[in-house]
Amino acid sequence: MYPQTPDGRYFVVRGRLWRLSDPRLEPAERERLVRDLMAARRSVRDAKADAEAMKQARSRVDQAKRALGERGPVWWIDGAPDYNRHKAVNTPYEGWFRSLVPESGDPEPGDSKSGG
């Protein structure tokens, strides 16, 4: 499991922040949207040689991610900026992120080599 920021807005992979889904979504709606996203991703995989199919599949991925709140306008209402895809050390989450790094000098939190 990847570490999540204390405010529940992002998870971290290889030192980069990725926006989480909107927690206000009803569980059944979230589940449906995740199914749509997975189907769209399979369409991207299968559309390799067909430029028009690829364009449509990527559009479906984007639509699903926007509906989940992972792209597009932020789902929080306190006016805080979006740091999606930013390096955690270049954001206000830097102190929190650095507190996750083991003192042994292991790879960054969320790095696949560290198991997190």
DSSP file (Angstrom, degrees, kcal/mol; ACC not computed):
  #  RESIDUE AA STRUCTURE BP1 BP2  ACC     N-H-->O    O-->H-N    N-H-->O    O-->H-N    TCO  KAPPA ALPHA  PHI   PSI    X-CA   Y-CA   Z-CA
    1    1 A M              0   0    0      0, 0.0   109,-0.1     0, 0.0     3,-0.0   0.000 360.0 360.0 360.0 136.7    0.0    0.0    0.0
    2    2 A Y        -     0   0    0      1,-0.1    11,-0.1   107,-0.1     2,-0.1  -0.573 360.0-100.5 -83.1 146.5    1.3    3.4   -0.9
    3    3 A P        -     0   0    0      0, 0.0     9,-2.1     0, 0.0     2,-0.4  -0.382  35.3-147.4 -66.2 143.9    1.5    6.1    1.8
    4    4 A Q  B     -A   11   0A   0      7,-0.2     7,-0.2    -2,-0.1    13,-0.0  -0.890  21.7-105.1-112.4 144.3   -1.3    8.7    1.8
    5    5 A T    >   -     0   0    0      5,-2.3     3,-2.3    -2,-0.4     5,-0.1  -0.279  35.3-110.3 -62.0 151.5   -1.0   12.3    2.8
    6    6 A P  T 3  S+     0   0    0      0, 0.0    -1,-0.1     0, 0.0    -2,-0.0   0.777 118.7  54.7 -56.9 -27.3   -2.5   13.1    6.2
    7    7 A D  T 3  S-     0   0    0      3,-0.0    -2,-0.1     1,-0.0    -3,-0.0   0.487 109.9-122.6 -86.8  -1.6   -5.3   15.1    4.6
    8    8 A G  S <  S+     0   0    0     -3,-2.3    12,-0.1     2,-0.2     3,-0.1   0.681  80.4 113.2  74.3  18.3   -6.3   12.1    2.4
    9    9 A R  S    S+     0   0    0      1,-0.1    11,-2.9    10,-0.1     2,-0.3   0.775  74.7  21.1 -92.1 -28.1   -5.8   14.0   -0.9
   10   10 A Y  E     - B   0  19A   0      9,-0.3    -5,-2.3    -5,-0.1     2,-0.3  -0.919  54.1-149.4-138.3 158.3   -2.9   12.1   -2.4
   11   11 A F  E     -AB   4  18A   0      7,-2.3     7,-2.5    -2,-0.3     2,-0.5  -0.875  28.4-125.7-118.7 163.5   -0.9    8.9   -2.3
   12   12 A V  E     + B   0  17A   0     -9,-2.1     2,-0.4    -2,-0.3     5,-0.2  -0.928  25.1 176.6-119.0 129.8    2.8    8.8   -3.1
   13   13 A V  E >  S- B   0  16A   0      3,-2.3     3,-2.0    -2,-0.5    98,-0.2  -0.989  78.5 -17.7-129.7 122.4    4.6    6.6   -5.7
   14   14 A R  T 3  S-     0   0    0     96,-0.6    96,-0.2    -2,-0.4     3,-0.1   0.860 128.8 -52.2  50.3  40.9    8.3    7.0   -6.2
   15   15 A G  T 3  S+     0   0    0     94,-0.9    73,-3.0     1,-0.2    74,-0.4   0.465 114.1 115.6  81.6   2.1    8.2   10.4   -4.4
   16   16 A R  E <   -BC  13  87A   0     -3,-2.0    -3,-2.3    71,-0.3     2,-0.3  -0.861  63.1-125.9-110.3 140.8    5.4   11.8   -6.6
   17   17 A L  E     -B   12   0A   0     69,-2.9    68,-3.3    -2,-0.4     2,-0.4  -0.647  22.9-171.4 -84.1 136.5    1.9   12.8   -5.4
   18   18 A W  E     -B   11   0A   0     -7,-2.5    -7,-2.3    -2,-0.3     2,-0.1  -0.998  28.0-113.9-129.2 128.0   -1.1   11.3   -7.1
   19   19 A R  E     -B   10   0A   0     -2,-0.4    -9,-0.3    51,-0.3     2,-0.1  -0.342  28.0-137.1 -65.9 134.7   -4.6   12.6   -6.4
   20   20 A L        -     0   0    0    -11,-2.9    -1,-0.1     1,-0.1   -16,-0.0  -0.420  31.5 -86.7 -81.9 163.2   -7.0   10.1   -4.7
   21   21 A S        -     0   0    0      1,-0.1    48,-0.2    -2,-0.1    -1,-0.1  -0.271  55.8 -84.4 -65.2 156.9  -10.6    9.6   -5.6
   22   22 A D    >   -     0   0    0     46,-3.1     3,-1.6     1,-0.2    -1,-0.1  -0.513  34.4-150.9 -64.9 117.5  -13.2   11.9   -4.1
   23   23 A P  T 3  S+     0   0    0      0, 0.0    -1,-0.2     0, 0.0    -2,-0.1   0.622  89.8  70.6 -69.8 -10.5  -14.1   10.3   -0.7
   24   24 A R  T 3  S+     0   0    0      2,-0.1     2,-0.1    51,-0.0    -2,-0.1   0.584  72.6 111.0 -81.8  -8.9  -17.6   11.8   -0.9
   25   25 A L  S <  S-     0   0    0     -3,-1.6    43,-0.0    43,-0.1    -4,-0.0  -0.406  79.3-110.7 -64.5 139.0  -18.6    9.3   -3.7
   26   26 A E     >  -     0   0    0      1,-0.1     4,-2.8    -2,-0.1     5,-0.3  -0.452  28.8-116.8 -64.6 143.1  -21.1    6.7   -2.7
   27   27 A P  H  > S+     0   0    0      0, 0.0     4,-2.5     0, 0.0     5,-0.2   0.873 114.4  49.5 -53.1 -42.3  -19.4    3.3   -2.6
   28   28 A A  H  > S+     0   0    0      2,-0.2     4,-2.1     1,-0.2     5,-0.1   0.900 112.9  47.4 -65.8 -39.3  -21.6    1.9   -5.4
   29   29 A E  H  > S+     0   0    0     -3,-0.2     4,-2.6     2,-0.2    -1,-0.2   0.920 112.2  49.4 -66.7 -43.8  -20.9    4.9   -7.6
   30   30 A R  H  X S+     0   0    0     -4,-2.8     4,-2.5     1,-0.2    -2,-0.2   0.925 110.7  50.7 -60.0 -44.8  -17.2    4.7   -6.9
   31   31 A E  H  X S+     0   0    0     -4,-2.5     4,-2.2    -5,-0.3    -1,-0.2   0.910 110.9  48.7 -60.3 -43.4  -17.2    1.0   -7.7
   32   32 A R  H  X S+     0   0    0     -4,-2.1     4,-2.3     1,-0.2    -1,-0.2   0.914 112.0  48.8 -63.0 -43.2  -19.0    1.6  -11.0
   33   33 A L  H  X S+     0   0    0     -4,-2.6     4,-2.5     2,-0.2    -2,-0.2   0.878 109.7  51.6 -66.0 -37.7  -16.6    4.3  -12.0
   34   34 A V  H  X S+     0   0    0     -4,-2.5     4,-2.7     2,-0.2    -1,-0.2   0.905 109.3  50.7 -65.5 -40.6  -13.6    2.1  -11.2
   35   35 A R  H  X S+     0   0    0     -4,-2.2     4,-2.4     2,-0.2    -2,-0.2   0.924 110.7  49.5 -60.7 -43.1  -15.0   -0.6  -13.4
   36   36 A D  H  X S+     0   0    0     -4,-2.3     4,-2.4     1,-0.2    -2,-0.2   0.918 111.0  49.8 -60.4 -43.4  -15.4    2.0  -16.2
   37   37 A L  H  X S+     0   0    0     -4,-2.5     4,-2.5     2,-0.2    -2,-0.2   0.921 110.8  48.4 -61.9 -45.2  -11.8    3.1  -15.7
   38   38 A M  H  X S+     0   0    0     -4,-2.7     4,-2.1     1,-0.2    -1,-0.2   0.901 111.9  49.5 -64.6 -40.3  -10.5   -0.5  -15.8
   39   39 A A  H  X S+     0   0    0     -4,-2.4     4,-1.9     2,-0.2    -1,-0.2   0.907 111.1  50.1 -63.6 -40.9  -12.5   -1.2  -19.0
   40   40 A A  H  X S+     0   0    0     -4,-2.4     4,-2.0     1,-0.2    21,-0.2   0.896 109.0  51.7 -65.0 -39.9  -11.2    2.0  -20.6
   41   41 A R  H  X S+     0   0    0     -4,-2.5     4,-2.2     1,-0.2    -1,-0.2   0.886 108.1  51.4 -65.1 -37.3   -7.6    1.1  -19.7
   42   42 A R  H  X S+     0   0    0     -4,-2.1     4,-2.2     1,-0.2    -1,-0.2   0.884 107.5  54.0 -64.5 -36.4   -8.1   -2.4  -21.3
   43   43 A S  H  X S+     0   0    0     -4,-1.9     4,-1.1     2,-0.2    -2,-0.2   0.884 106.7  51.3 -64.1 -38.3   -9.4   -0.5  -24.4
   44   44 A V  H >< S+     0   0    0     -4,-2.0     3,-0.7    13,-0.2    -2,-0.2   0.943 110.5  49.3 -61.4 -46.9   -6.2    1.5  -24.5
   45   45 A R  H >< S+     0   0    0     -4,-2.2     3,-0.7     1,-0.2    -2,-0.2   0.896 114.5  44.6 -57.8 -41.7   -4.2   -1.7  -24.3
   46   46 A D  H 3< S+     0   0    0     -4,-2.2     3,-0.3     1,-0.2    -1,-0.2   0.602 102.6  66.1 -82.6 -11.4   -6.1   -3.3  -27.1
   47   47 A A  T X<  +     0   0    0     -4,-1.1     3,-1.6    -3,-0.7     7,-0.4   0.202  60.6 128.2 -95.8  16.1   -6.1   -0.2  -29.4
   48   48 A K  T <  S+     0   0    0     -3,-0.7    -1,-0.2     1,-0.3    -2,-0.1   0.803  78.6  31.7 -44.6 -48.7   -2.4   -0.2  -30.1
   49   49 A A  T 3  S+     0   0    0     -3,-0.3     2,-0.7     1,-0.1    -1,-0.3   0.515 105.2  79.3 -93.1  -4.5   -2.5   -0.1  -33.9
   50   50 A D    <>  -     0   0    0     -3,-1.6     4,-2.5     1,-0.2     5,-0.2  -0.873  57.9-168.2-111.6 103.4   -5.8    1.9  -34.3
   51   51 A A  H  > S+     0   0    0     -2,-0.7     4,-2.2     1,-0.2    -1,-0.2   0.874  88.1  47.8 -59.9 -41.1   -5.2    5.6  -33.8
   52   52 A E  H  > S+     0   0    0      2,-0.2     4,-2.2     1,-0.2    -1,-0.2   0.910 112.6  48.3 -69.1 -41.2   -9.0    6.5  -33.6
   53   53 A A  H  > S+     0   0    0      2,-0.2     4,-2.6     1,-0.2    -2,-0.2   0.886 111.5  51.7 -64.0 -38.0   -9.7    3.6  -31.2
   54   54 A M  H  X S+     0   0    0     -4,-2.5     4,-2.7    -7,-0.4     5,-0.2   0.921 108.6  50.4 -64.3 -43.5   -6.8    4.8  -29.1
   55   55 A K  H  X S+     0   0    0     -4,-2.2     4,-1.8     1,-0.2    -2,-0.2   0.922 113.5  45.3 -60.1 -45.0   -8.1    8.4  -29.0
   56   56 A Q  H  X S+     0   0    0     -4,-2.2     4,-2.0     2,-0.2    -2,-0.2   0.901 112.9  50.3 -66.3 -41.5  -11.5    7.2  -27.9
   57   57 A A  H  X S+     0   0    0     -4,-2.6     4,-2.1     1,-0.2   -13,-0.2   0.916 110.6  49.0 -65.2 -42.9  -10.1    4.8  -25.3
   58   58 A R  H  X S+     0   0    0     -4,-2.7     4,-2.4     1,-0.2    -1,-0.2   0.867 109.0  53.7 -64.8 -35.5   -7.9    7.5  -23.8
   59   59 A S  H  X S+     0   0    0     -4,-1.8     4,-2.5    -5,-0.2    -1,-0.2   0.897 107.6  50.7 -64.4 -39.7  -10.9    9.9  -23.7
   60   60 A R  H  X S+     0   0    0     -4,-2.0     4,-2.3     2,-0.2    -2,-0.2   0.884 109.2  51.2 -65.4 -38.5  -12.8    7.2  -21.8
   61   61 A V  H  X S+     0   0    0     -4,-2.1     4,-2.6   -21,-0.2     5,-0.2   0.944 111.5  47.7 -61.5 -46.9   -9.9    6.9  -19.3
   62   62 A D  H  X S+     0   0    0     -4,-2.4     4,-2.4     1,-0.2    -2,-0.2   0.912 110.8  51.0 -61.8 -43.3   -9.9   10.7  -18.8
   63   63 A Q  H  X S+     0   0    0     -4,-2.5     4,-2.3     1,-0.2    -1,-0.2   0.917 112.1  46.9 -60.4 -44.1  -13.7   10.8  -18.3
   64   64 A A  H  X S+     0   0    0     -4,-2.3     4,-2.0     2,-0.2    -2,-0.2   0.918 112.3  49.1 -66.0 -43.3  -13.6    8.1  -15.7
   65   65 A K  H  X>S+     0   0    0     -4,-2.6     5,-2.3     1,-0.2     6,-1.0   0.876 111.9  49.3 -65.6 -36.7  -10.7    9.7  -13.8
   66   66 A R  H ><5S+     0   0    0     -4,-2.4     3,-0.6     4,-0.2    -1,-0.2   0.913 109.8  50.9 -66.1 -42.3  -12.5   13.0  -13.9
   67   67 A A  H 3<5S+     0   0    0     -4,-2.3    -2,-0.2     1,-0.2    -1,-0.2   0.851 110.3  50.2 -64.2 -33.4  -15.7   11.4  -12.5
   68   68 A L  H 3<5S-     0   0    0     -4,-2.0   -46,-3.1    -5,-0.2    -1,-0.2   0.667 116.8-116.5 -75.8 -17.0  -13.6    9.8   -9.7
   69   69 A G  T <<5S+     0   0    0     -4,-0.8     6,-0.3    -3,-0.6    -3,-0.2   0.551  84.6 117.8  91.9   8.6  -12.1   13.2   -8.9
   70   70 A E  S   <S+     0   0    0     -5,-2.3   -51,-0.3    -6,-0.2     2,-0.3   0.643  80.5  24.2 -84.0 -15.3   -8.5   12.1   -9.8
   71   71 A R  S    S+     0   0    0     -6,-1.0    -2,-0.2     2,-0.1    -9,-0.0  -0.880 105.6  29.2-136.9 169.8   -8.3   14.7  -12.6
   72   72 A G  S    S+     0   0    0     -2,-0.3     3,-0.1    -3,-0.0    -5,-0.0  -0.393 107.6  10.1  79.5-156.3  -10.0   18.0  -13.3
   73   73 A P  S    S-     0   0    0      0, 0.0    -2,-0.1     0, 0.0     2,-0.0  -0.257  87.9-105.2 -58.6 143.1  -11.3   20.3  -10.7
   74   74 A V        -     0   0    0      1,-0.1    -4,-0.1     6,-0.1    -5,-0.0  -0.311  17.2-140.2 -67.9 154.2  -10.2   19.4   -7.1
   75   75 A W  S    S+     0   0    0     -6,-0.3     2,-0.2    -3,-0.1    -1,-0.1   0.575  75.0  90.0 -93.2 -11.4  -12.8   17.8   -4.9
   76   76 A W        -     0   0    0      4,-0.1     3,-0.2     1,-0.1    -2,-0.1  -0.522  62.8-152.8 -85.8 159.3  -11.8   19.6   -1.7
   77   77 A I  S    S+     0   0    0     -2,-0.2    -1,-0.1     1,-0.1    -2,-0.0   0.251  70.1  91.2-118.4  11.4  -13.4   22.9   -0.9
   78   78 A D  S    S-     0   0    0      2,-0.1    -1,-0.1     1,-0.0    -2,-0.0   0.406  96.6-112.4 -91.8   5.1  -10.8   24.8    1.2
   79   79 A G        +     0   0    0      1,-0.3    -2,-0.1    -3,-0.2    -1,-0.0   0.479  63.1 152.3  82.7   1.8   -9.2   26.5   -1.7
   80   80 A A        -     0   0    0      1,-0.1    -1,-0.3     0, 0.0    -4,-0.1  -0.379  47.8-108.9 -65.9 143.3   -5.9   24.6   -1.4
   81   81 A P        -     0   0    0      0, 0.0     2,-0.5     0, 0.0    -1,-0.1  -0.200  29.9-105.2 -69.7 165.2   -4.0   24.2   -4.7
   82   82 A D        +     0   0    0      1,-0.1    -8,-0.0     2,-0.1   -63,-0.0  -0.811  30.5 179.7 -93.7 126.0   -3.6   20.9   -6.5
   83   83 A Y    >   +     0   0    0     -2,-0.5     3,-2.3     3,-0.1   -66,-0.3   0.069  24.9 153.7-110.4  22.0   -0.2   19.2   -6.3
   84   84 A N  T 3  S+     0   0    0      1,-0.3   -66,-0.2   -66,-0.1     3,-0.1  -0.297  73.1   6.2 -55.2 130.5   -1.2   16.2   -8.4
   85   85 A R  T 3  S+     0   0    0    -68,-3.3    -1,-0.3     1,-0.3     2,-0.2   0.436  99.6 129.7  73.7   3.8    1.9   14.7  -10.1
   86   86 A H  S <  S-     0   0    0     -3,-2.3   -69,-2.9   -69,-0.1     2,-0.3  -0.556  70.7-101.0 -81.9 151.7    4.3   17.0   -8.2
   87   87 A K  B >   -C   16   0A   0    -71,-0.2     3,-2.0    -2,-0.2   -71,-0.3  -0.580  30.1-131.4 -67.3 132.1    7.3   15.7   -6.4
   88   88 A A  G >  S+     0   0    0    -73,-3.0     3,-1.5    -2,-0.3     5,-0.3   0.842 105.0  60.7 -57.8 -35.3    6.4   15.6   -2.7
   89   89 A V  G 3  S+     0   0    0    -74,-0.4    -1,-0.3     1,-0.3     5,-0.1   0.621 100.9  55.7 -71.0 -10.4    9.6   17.3   -1.7
   90   90 A N  G <  S+     0   0    0     -3,-2.0    -1,-0.3     4,-0.1    -2,-0.2   0.102 104.6  63.8-104.6  20.8    8.6   20.4   -3.8
   91   91 A T  S X  S-     0   0    0     -3,-1.5     3,-1.8    -5,-0.1    -8,-0.0  -0.782 101.9 -90.9-132.8 173.8    5.2   20.8   -2.0
   92   92 A P  T 3  S+     0   0    0      0, 0.0     3,-0.4     0, 0.0     4,-0.3   0.614 119.7  70.9 -63.4  -9.3    4.0   21.7    1.5
   93   93 A Y  T 3>  +     0   0    0     -5,-0.3     4,-3.0     1,-0.2     5,-0.2   0.407  67.3 103.6 -84.3   2.3    3.9   17.9    2.1
   94   94 A E  H <> S+     0   0    0     -3,-1.8     4,-3.0     1,-0.2     5,-0.2   0.910  78.5  47.1 -53.6 -51.1    7.8   17.9    2.1
   95   95 A G  H  > S+     0   0    0     -3,-0.4     4,-1.5     1,-0.2    -1,-0.2   0.917 114.9  46.5 -60.1 -45.1    8.1   17.6    5.9
   96   96 A W  H  > S+     0   0    0     -4,-0.3     4,-0.5     2,-0.2    -1,-0.2   0.936 114.0  48.7 -60.4 -46.9    5.5   14.8    6.1
   97   97 A F  H >X S+     0   0    0     -4,-3.0     3,-1.6     1,-0.2     4,-0.5   0.927 109.9  50.2 -61.6 -46.8    7.1   13.0    3.2
   98   98 A R  H >< S+     0   0    0     -4,-3.0     3,-0.9     1,-0.3    -1,-0.2   0.805 101.7  63.5 -63.8 -27.7   10.6   13.2    4.6
   99   99 A S  H 3< S+     0   0    0     -4,-1.5    -1,-0.3    -5,-0.2    -2,-0.2   0.687  97.4  58.8 -69.2 -15.9    9.4   11.8    7.9
  100  100 A L  H << S+     0   0    0     -3,-1.6    -1,-0.2    -4,-0.5    -2,-0.2   0.692  81.2 100.0 -83.8 -19.8    8.5    8.6    6.1
  101  101 A V  S << S-     0   0    0     -3,-0.9     7,-0.1    -4,-0.5    -3,-0.0  -0.529  78.3-123.2 -73.5 121.9   12.0    7.9    4.9
  102  102 A P    >   -     0   0    0      0, 0.0     3,-1.5     0, 0.0     4,-0.2  -0.313  14.4-125.0 -62.1 147.4   13.7    5.3    7.1
  103  103 A E  T 3  S+     0   0    0      1,-0.3    -2,-0.1     2,-0.1     0, 0.0   0.656 101.6  79.6 -67.9 -14.2   16.9    6.5    8.7
  104  104 A S  T 3  S-     0   0    0      1,-0.1    -1,-0.3     0, 0.0    -3,-0.0   0.575 111.6-110.9 -71.6  -7.2   18.7    3.5    7.2
  105  105 A G    <   +     0   0    0     -3,-1.5    -2,-0.1     1,-0.1    -1,-0.1   0.665  60.6 161.9  86.3  16.2   18.9    5.3    3.9
  106  106 A D        -     0   0    0     -4,-0.2    -1,-0.1     1,-0.1     8,-0.1  -0.150  50.0 -73.7 -61.9 166.4   16.5    3.0    2.2
  107  107 A P        -     0   0    0      0, 0.0    -1,-0.1     0, 0.0     3,-0.1  -0.054  68.8 -70.4 -57.5 166.3   14.8    4.2   -1.1
  108  108 A E    >   -     0   0    0      1,-0.1     3,-1.9    -7,-0.1     6,-0.3  -0.125  61.6 -88.3 -55.0 151.3   12.1    6.8   -0.9
  109  109 A P  T 3  S+     0   0    0      0, 0.0   -94,-0.9     0, 0.0    -1,-0.1  -0.386 118.1  27.6 -58.2 141.1    8.7    5.9    0.5
  110  110 A G  T 3  S+     0   0    0      1,-0.3   -96,-0.6   -96,-0.2     2,-0.3   0.345  86.9 134.9  85.3  -7.6    6.5    4.5   -2.3
  111  111 A D    X > -     0   0    0     -3,-1.9     3,-1.8   -98,-0.2     5,-1.0  -0.575  63.3-128.2 -73.1 136.3    9.5    3.3   -4.2
  112  112 A S  G > 5S+     0   0    0      1,-0.3     3,-0.7    -2,-0.3    -1,-0.1   0.766 107.3  60.2 -59.9 -25.0    8.9   -0.2   -5.5
  113  113 A K  G 3 5S+     0   0    0      1,-0.2    -1,-0.3     2,-0.1    -2,-0.0   0.733 101.3  53.5 -74.4 -21.4   12.2   -1.4   -4.0
  114  114 A S  G < 5S-     0   0    0     -3,-1.8    -1,-0.2    -6,-0.3    -2,-0.2   0.505 109.1-121.8 -92.2  -3.3   11.1   -0.4   -0.5
  115  115 A G  T < 5       0   0    0     -3,-0.7    -3,-0.2    -4,-0.5    -2,-0.1   0.574 360.0 360.0  77.8   8.4    7.9   -2.4   -0.7
  116  116 A G      <       0   0    0     -5,-1.0    -4,-0.2    -8,-0.2    -1,-0.1   0.384 360.0 360.0-127.2 360.0    5.7    0.6    0.0
